[in-house]
Amino acid sequence: MADHRLDAAPGTVHWGYFDAALKPLITVDSGDTVTISTVSGGPPQIPQPGGAFTVPPALLAIHKELQPKLGGPHILTGPIAVRGAKAGQVLEVRIKAIDLHYDWGYNTIRPLVGALPDDFDTMRIIHIPLDKQRMIGKMSWGAEIPLRPFFGIMAVAPPAAWGPVNSPPPRRNGGNLDNKELVAGTTLYLPIHFDGALFSCGDGHGAQGDGEVCITAIETGLIGTFELIVRPDMSLEWPLAETPTHMITMAFDPDLDDCVVIALRDMIKLICARTGISREDAYTLCSLAADLRVTQVVNGNKGIHVMLEKKYLVRG
């Protein structure tokens, strides 16, 4: 299998949107590995020049040459086509490694958004030093936040019939999942909606709590290495993830209650398929052993994910 590299630059990113009409930058074979560098932040989020932080030249070049589309803030590297991928199949994304690309991150509070849209009436942007050796973010009030980097956005192209769609709401094609479990060592399964899959990623996070309540995490640039595998033997309606210890079903909707229903039903289906037990027994198992978590509440479509240890998914 071959290794490839794709770095963020004005000609290799799409800013703020997804579109099946985007032309792939590279085409890889199923099973190939791709290392992708990403950048994050618009001009207002960039530290002052000449200060303590290093700003990648690629980020400045992107700001100079491109503008965001459809109101989406996310700078996304890609898309990458996977040879042989067909609509209706699944793209297995094995997250092999995630490394810091910046020595800083930022966090923003904005009026009228977030989990408390009416509680904060002043815009605030802070820059957070990232210590790569100790893997911590150093907060201005003295706290040290452990870094556990992950990509807020991993996605395939949306259906062609959707046309261009903005990047903030997570959807069936993935996108702004903001699921902090998607670290190195995790595998993400994305339903393919357009031939070639067209994988993109970005929105690097150094650390985030479940909920992402103020609408931003430690936003930063990351470098990820992914193994991309076409799965013609799978069919999914919503993204699915697998850690070394857990299976994770996910759902996104403006209503958290609807997210709960979708993600829980998908976990019950998964349990029944893997174990052969009844739906009633699977429902009981979810109540006793599964963890239902709020992924995020700030991206238009909110998120719920259900986590179940894989030891419960062994057929008896």
Phi, psi and omega in degrees: 000147186266157174250140181229163178222136175223117183255147177296133179196167181305328182269001184236011181234155167237133193250107169096002185203165170239151180197127177296343180280352177296136180279136179294142180278323174218157175238129183240162175274153175302130182098349177289159178250137180233128172259127188233125172265144182229156174235161184214144174111132172275177181308321180294339184268001185277134176298157179299137178297147179081006181270206186279347188251154178258125179258121181301134178304328180299323180295316179294322179295320178297316178300323183288324190256340186236163173231147176294152178243148174060021176078008180274135183273351193272129176265116191244127179273129182135191009268162177244126177272145175246118184302130178090351180289131182237149174304136182099343175271190182231141172260119175270120182248102178273117183274101187278322182201149173222122181238152176291140176254339181243163168259016180209161169221173177226158174224138184235137166247131178231140175300149172075006177226174180087184181288338179236070189294339183255003187266343184229118188253011180232134176291135176223132173236126175239150177251134189243117176295137179249121180265103184291328181292315181267350182053058176224154168256131185262110182276153186295336181268007174107344180290150174243119183261121177299136179273133177220075193294143175205160178272121175297328181239122163225132189205156163255173180296145172287169174304143181302327182295339179288335188068197177292136176231146183286160191276339186297313184284130170291149183219189182295338177274008184094234180093225190281065184294320181052040180261113188289354177280351187273055180269178176302136184100348177266152175244132177251134177249122183242129175294131182272131182247351184212137183305135184097344180072306179062074183275135174224158176210165179170202179057054181295137179237129175280325178198149179201142170271155172304131182109321184045054199295329182269005175091351175226152174262207160279097183281131184201172174272143180227162172238119184243146174243125187232140168258123186253122186231128176279132181242087177291346181273359182242155173217128182226151172262327182231156176302150181224148179225158181221122173261175175303337185241340190227155163257145185227117170264149185225151175209154184221133181192155175300336181256119180299326179299319178294324176300318179302313183299313183295310184294323179290317177300320179293324177293320178298317177300317181296316179299313181298318181293323184279327190250334184082004179281169184286163176298323179296315178294322179295320178297316177299316179301317178300319181292331184267331191228344182271149175250123180258116189237148175277114182289303177200156183233021194233006189246029182083287167277116178283170184226143171232138170231143180249127182246131178224132179298138184293342179297340179273359186252023178265129181292131182282000000 
